[in-house]
Amino acid sequence: MNEQFRYVADVADERKTELVVQSGDWVNREYLSQEYQWKGVEPAARALEDADLPFMVSWGNHDYSDARNGRVMLPRYFPMSRFEASLEGSPWTFGGSDSIDNYYYTGEVAGAKLLVLTVGFFSADQADDAGLAWAQDVIESHPDHAVIIANHNSVNAGVNAWSNANVTSRLIDPYPNVKLVLGGHISATGVASRKADDGHTVYGILTDYQGRVYGGQEYLKHLSVDAENDLLHVNTYSPLLDTATSDGPYRQQVPDGAIPGFHGSDSENFVLDLDLGGSTTRTLATESLTLGAGERAQVGGVQRAVGAEPVTATLDGVQAGTGYEWFVELRDAAGNVTRSAPRTFVTAEAGAPSAPRDVAATVDGADVVVTWAAPADDGGAAVEEYEVTLSDGTAKSVAGDAGTLTFADREPGTYTATVRARNAAGWSAPSAPSEPVVVEAPAPQPPAWEAGQVYLVDERVTYSGAVWEASWWTRGQTPGDPYGPWQEIATAPDGTDLWTPSRIFDSGDVVVHDGRRYEAQWWTRNQAPGDPYGPWRATR
């Protein structure tokens, strides 16, 4: 591993290395009696530090344990301060840590805001471990960062195999910003994908060659981010063997279509569609340049001419203040085509629209309803907003696709309305006022019924939200008895009486009941319309 890391340091400038991640099992035993292992691989870490390379270790089950003295060596050789120091002068910032095995970095690379989070083997292996909850809090508190998780036991060998349900269910699936998981532990390679709860694809990459001779023959993976094209290039290499491929379980075949966004044939060298949010800035020197953004949209039809025939084109649907391109293709008898260079033109800037038309006002109870038609001339740009103003000065705005607006609960009085329209160039003149409409004052309500009051024939009262009329002298008789002295008086909007159980109707009276009109054939009270043998005849 020492030679492997010296190679990483030697090619760091050439490869523009931003971060080195070791997938765990830094040593084979964590025992106090085998401290020589930690001392033996110290040159590997020193090689990265001497080259000023930021690095991270995703601690594995061979690096520490929960047994007695199993958590002594790791913090002795790798306190959190050592990782934090490795970030000095790099794009990365030490974000924080939990216990001896969980920590994260944040940084911005090529415009991408990244968070690299490592969760130790034992923290992720136990569903109730505080480290898992801590890791969730880190992800949730950085919603604007693309998250890469390094966890020793997370991705399995082969294709689309995950090895740790705690990682998938607790750290991947709930979060839209988790993009990539890097794993070790299982002596093989693998590539996996899964859909998070929001539907985006998360990839997992397993890299672990420890089962090969010499501790893995120095095999490693280079991960190269193409921010411009949203691609992740994954390349395997062994500096010891100077080769880019291996064999056996370390080179798994990946069937076509098995992993969405996967380009390649095996688990060692491939490309993934992975958007980490970055960008690439390029410069271009040219004498002239025409750029088109968005999907092409044709305006007008193709005009055909033969020989010297003149061509005139009418372009429908063009927008004001907008640039357009046109070109000519020349086709000879043999079918050869020559296309001219594109020519451009810009349509005139938009003007303000004309005033809205056909403005009218109507009254519905105490509401004034205003309607209108769109301007005859939109000025060359779509109407974005209408402003409707009543003659009392009240004004409201609605979207440009509207044609009606209601002013609720107006005070009694006479009203007119005007409407004006706005497009990108400005406001139109106000429309001509609508014809005046009148909101009538509500009719005065009778006094409330009082038990001790004497009421004579035809006197009216209010009770339980209804109007009642006395049929004869009464005192102390509560309205509501269908055979008592009180008749409930109610009318439809058009003025027609509504049938009520206590109301007395004579022959010829017309009422509305359940939306239908009826005419009384004889004197009746408390006989609901609808009985074919009753006193009511339906009129329509």
SULJOLIN-V864299 format. One record per residue. N is the residue number from 1. SS is DSSP state (a for helix, b for strand, c for the rest). OMEGA is omega as a letter, one per 30 degrees, with the letter a starting at -180 (NA if undefined). NEAR is the number of other C-alpha atoms within 10 Angstrom. Layout:
<<N:SS:OMEGA:NEAR> <N:SS:OMEGA:NEAR>>
This chain:
<<1:c:l:19> <2:a:l:16> <3:a:l:15> <4:a:a:19> <5:a:l:20> <6:a:l:20> <7:a:l:18> <8:a:l:22> <9:a:a:22> <10:a:a:14> <11:c:a:11> <12:a:a:18> <13:a:a:12> <14:a:a:8> <15:a:a:12> <16:c:a:9> <17:c:l:16> <18:c:a:16> <19:c:l:18> <20:b:l:18> <21:b:l:15> <22:b:a:20> <23:c:l:23> <24:c:a:25> <25:c:l:22> <26:c:l:23> <27:c:a:21> <28:c:l:15> <29:c:a:19> <30:c:a:23> <31:c:l:20> <32:a:a:12> <33:a:a:8> <34:a:l:13> <35:a:l:14> <36:a:l:12> <37:a:l:15> <38:a:l:20> <39:a:a:11> <40:a:a:12> <41:c:l:16> <42:a:l:15> <43:a:l:17> <44:a:l:19> <45:a:a:17> <46:a:l:16> <47:a:l:20> <48:a:a:22> <49:a:l:18> <50:a:l:12> <51:c:a:15> <52:c:l:17> <53:c:l:23> <54:c:l:23> <55:b:a:19> <56:b:l:22> <57:b:l:23> <58:c:a:27> <59:c:a:30> <60:c:a:25> <61:c:l:21> <62:c:a:17> <63:c:a:23> <64:c:l:27> <65:c:l:18> <66:c:l:9> <67:c:a:8> <68:c:l:8> <69:c:a:12> <70:c:a:16> <71:c:a:18> <72:c:a:15> <73:a:a:19> <74:a:a:19> <75:a:l:15> <76:a:a:10> <77:a:a:13> <78:c:l:15> <79:c:a:13> <80:a:l:19> <81:a:l:10> <82:a:l:13> <83:a:a:19> <84:a:l:20> <85:a:a:15> <86:a:a:23> <87:c:a:21> <88:c:l:14> <89:c:a:11> <90:c:l:13> <91:c:a:14> <92:b:l:22> <93:b:l:18> <94:b:a:19> <95:b:a:15> <96:b:a:14> <97:b:l:19> <98:b:a:17> <99:c:a:12> <100:c:a:16> <101:c:a:25> <102:b:l:24> <103:b:a:26> <104:b:l:26> <105:b:l:23> <106:b:l:20> <107:b:l:17> <108:b:a:15> <109:b:a:17> <110:c:l:15> <111:c:a:14> <112:b:l:17> <113:b:a:17> <114:b:l:22> <115:b:l:25> <116:b:a:25> <117:b:l:25> <118:b:l:27> <119:b:a:29> <120:c:a:28> <121:a:a:25> <122:a:l:20> <123:a:a:23> <124:a:a:27> <125:a:a:21> <126:c:a:13> <127:c:a:15> <128:c:a:11> <129:c:a:12> <130:a:l:13> <131:a:l:23> <132:a:l:24> <133:a:l:15> <134:a:a:17> <135:a:l:24> <136:a:l:15> <137:a:l:12> <138:a:a:19> <139:a:a:26> <140:a:a:16> <141:c:l:10> <142:c:a:15> <143:c:a:13> <144:c:l:15> <145:c:l:22> <146:b:a:22> <147:b:l:27> <148:b:a:24> <149:b:l:25> <150:b:l:28> <151:b:a:30> <152:c:a:32> <153:c:a:28> <154:c:a:27> <155:b:a:31> <156:c:a:25> <157:c:l:25> <158:b:a:22> <159:b:l:22> <160:c:l:18> <161:c:l:17> <162:b:a:23> <163:c:a:15> <164:c:a:17> <165:a:l:14> <166:a:l:17> <167:a:a:22> <168:a:a:18> <169:a:a:13> <170:a:a:16> <171:a:a:22> <172:a:a:26> <173:c:a:20> <174:c:a:16> <175:c:l:19> <176:c:a:21> <177:c:l:24> <178:b:a:25> <179:b:a:21> <180:b:l:21> <181:b:l:27> <182:b:a:23> <183:b:l:27> <184:c:l:29> <185:c:a:25> <186:c:a:20> <187:c:a:18> <188:b:l:23> <189:b:l:25> <190:b:l:30> <191:b:a:28> <192:b:l:24> <193:b:l:22> <194:b:l:19> <195:b:l:13> <196:c:a:19> <197:c:a:13> <198:c:l:11> <199:c:a:10> <200:c:a:14> <201:b:l:20> <202:b:a:21> <203:b:l:25> <204:b:a:24> <205:b:l:28> <206:b:l:31> <207:b:a:28> <208:b:a:27> <209:c:a:23> <210:c:a:18> <211:c:l:14> <212:c:a:15> <213:a:a:9> <214:a:l:11> <215:a:l:12> <216:a:l:17> <217:c:l:19> <218:c:l:22> <219:b:l:25> <220:b:l:21> <221:b:l:19> <222:b:l:15> <223:b:a:16> <224:b:a:16> <225:b:l:20> <226:b:a:18> <227:c:a:20> <228:c:a:14> <229:c:l:13> <230:c:a:15> <231:b:l:18> <232:b:l:19> <233:b:a:17> <234:b:a:18> <235:b:l:17> <236:b:l:18> <237:b:l:19> <238:b:l:18> <239:c:l:17> <240:c:a:14> <241:c:a:12> <242:c:a:10> <243:b:a:11> <244:c:l:15> <245:c:l:17> <246:c:a:18> <247:c:l:9> <248:a:a:8> <249:a:a:16> <250:a:l:24> <251:c:a:19> <252:c:l:20> <253:b:l:16> <254:c:a:21> <255:c:l:12> <256:c:l:11> <257:c:a:9> <258:c:a:13> <259:c:l:18> <260:c:l:14> <261:c:l:15> <262:b:l:23> <263:b:a:16> <264:b:a:16> <265:c:a:15> <266:b:a:20> <267:c:a:27> <268:c:a:27> <269:c:a:18> <270:b:l:17> <271:b:l:18> <272:b:l:18> <273:b:a:17> <274:c:l:21> <275:c:l:18> <276:c:l:26> <277:c:a:18> <278:c:l:19> <279:c:l:16> <280:c:l:10> <281:c:l:8> <282:c:l:6> <283:c:a:4> <284:c:l:5> <285:c:a:6> <286:c:l:5> <287:c:l:4> <288:c:a:5> <289:c:l:7> <290:c:l:8> <291:c:l:4> <292:c:a:9> <293:c:l:5> <294:c:a:5> <295:c:l:6> <296:c:l:7> <297:c:a:7> <298:c:l:14> <299:c:a:14> <300:c:a:12> <301:c:l:10> <302:c:l:8> <303:c:a:10> <304:c:l:11> <305:c:l:10> <306:c:l:9> <307:c:a:6> <308:c:a:6> <309:c:l:8> <310:c:a:8> <311:c:l:9> <312:c:a:9> <313:c:l:9> <314:c:a:9> <315:c:l:10> <316:c:l:10> <317:c:l:10> <318:c:a:16> <319:c:a:16> <320:c:l:18> <321:c:a:14> <322:c:l:12> <323:b:l:13> <324:b:l:17> <325:b:l:14> <326:b:l:12> <327:c:a:10> <328:c:l:14> <329:b:l:12> <330:b:a:13> <331:b:l:12> <332:c:a:9> <333:c:a:6> <334:c:l:6> <335:c:l:8> <336:c:a:9> <337:b:l:11> <338:b:a:11> <339:b:l:10> <340:c:l:11> <341:c:l:11> <342:c:l:11> <343:b:a:11> <344:b:l:11> <345:b:a:11> <346:b:l:13> <347:c:a:13> <348:c:l:12> <349:c:a:14> <350:c:l:19> <351:c:l:18> <352:c:a:20> <353:c:l:26> <354:c:a:20> <355:c:l:23> <356:c:a:24> <357:b:l:18> <358:b:a:16> <359:b:a:22> <360:b:l:21> <361:b:l:24> <362:b:a:19> <363:b:l:18> <364:b:a:11> <365:c:l:14> <366:c:a:18> <367:b:l:15> <368:b:a:22> <369:b:a:16> <370:b:l:23> <371:b:l:20> <372:b:l:20> <373:b:a:15> <374:c:l:21> <375:c:l:18> <376:c:a:11> <377:c:a:15> <378:c:l:20> <379:c:a:21> <380:c:l:21> <381:c:a:20> <382:c:l:18> <383:c:a:24> <384:c:a:15> <385:b:l:18> <386:b:l:25> <387:b:a:18> <388:b:a:26> <389:b:l:20> <390:b:a:19> <391:c:l:14> <392:c:l:13> <393:c:l:8> <394:c:a:10> <395:b:l:14> <396:b:l:13> <397:b:l:15> <398:b:a:15> <399:b:a:13> <400:c:l:16> <401:c:a:12> <402:c:l:16> <403:c:l:15> <404:b:l:16> <405:b:a:18> <406:b:l:16> <407:b:a:17> <408:c:l:13> <409:c:l:12> <410:c:l:16> <411:c:l:14> <412:c:l:12> <413:b:a:13> <414:b:a:13> <415:b:l:21> <416:c:a:21> <417:b:l:27> <418:b:a:25> <419:b:l:29> <420:b:a:23> <421:b:l:28> <422:b:l:24> <423:b:a:21> <424:c:a:18> <425:c:l:17> <426:b:a:15> <427:b:l:19> <428:c:l:21> <429:c:l:16> <430:c:l:18> <431:c:l:20> <432:c:a:17> <433:c:l:18> <434:c:l:21> <435:c:a:12> <436:c:l:14> <437:b:a:16> <438:b:l:16> <439:b:a:19> <440:c:l:14> <441:c:a:11> <442:c:l:9> <443:c:l:6> <444:c:a:6> <445:c:l:11> <446:c:l:15> <447:c:l:12> <448:b:l:15> <449:c:l:20> <450:c:a:15> <451:c:a:13> <452:c:a:10> <453:c:l:11> <454:b:l:13> <455:b:l:21> <456:c:a:15> <457:c:l:13> <458:c:l:14> <459:c:a:16> <460:b:l:22> <461:b:l:20> <462:b:l:18> <463:b:l:17> <464:c:l:10> <465:c:a:7> <466:b:l:15> <467:b:a:20> <468:b:a:26> <469:b:a:22> <470:b:l:19> <471:c:l:18> <472:c:l:14> <473:c:a:13> <474:b:l:18> <475:b:l:14> <476:c:l:12> <477:c:a:16> <478:c:l:14> <479:c:l:23> <480:c:l:17> <481:c:a:14> <482:c:l:17> <483:c:a:13> <484:c:a:15> <485:c:a:23> <486:b:l:28> <487:b:l:24> <488:b:a:24> <489:b:l:18> <490:c:a:16> <491:b:l:13> <492:c:l:13> <493:c:a:9> <494:c:l:6> <495:c:l:9> <496:c:l:14> <497:b:l:18> <498:b:l:21> <499:c:l:26> <500:c:a:21> <501:c:a:17> <502:c:a:23> <503:c:l:23> <504:b:l:20> <505:b:l:21> <506:c:l:14> <507:c:l:13> <508:c:l:14> <509:c:a:16> <510:b:a:20> <511:b:l:24> <512:b:l:18> <513:b:a:16> <514:c:l:9> <515:c:l:10> <516:b:l:12> <517:b:a:19> <518:b:l:22> <519:b:a:19> <520:b:l:19> <521:c:l:16> <522:c:a:14> <523:c:a:13> <524:b:l:18> <525:b:l:18> <526:c:l:15> <527:c:a:18> <528:c:l:14> <529:c:l:22> <530:c:l:15> <531:c:a:11> <532:c:l:9> <533:c:a:8> <534:c:a:14> <535:c:a:21> <536:b:l:25> <537:b:l:18> <538:b:l:17> <539:c:l:10> <540:c:NA:7>>
